Amino acid sequence: LGGSWPGAETLAELRELLPPAAAWALDGVDDAVRLWRAELAWWRRVPADAELMIRSRLDGSEVVIGAVALLAFDAMLLTVALAAAAQGGGATAREVVDALC
């Protein structure tokens, strides 16, 4: 992530100080209230990146990390679905499910 990002005072400044490989998650997030969207953007990217890791080699830590990432994504989907169901499928819950899927 580099060393300059801890000094950021705004999300826009943080986005500028992060390397492109990390800054993309903050695209379209302009205030702290919307940081959940950055997390969901990251989670949406996990399966594709994990699939690449799994298919890159037949053995090694990259394959294991990719498999664990896919399991973590599945757990996140289950968590979001259960939370949405517990809230009775309200508008906020549907927004989170729609943003993730």
Secondary structure, DSSP 8 states (H G I E B T S, - for coil): --SSGGG--SHHHHHHHS-HHHHGGGTT--SGGGHHHHHHHHHHHHHHHHHHHHHH-SSSHHHHHHHHHHHHHHHHHHHHHHHHHHTTS-HHHHHHHHHH-
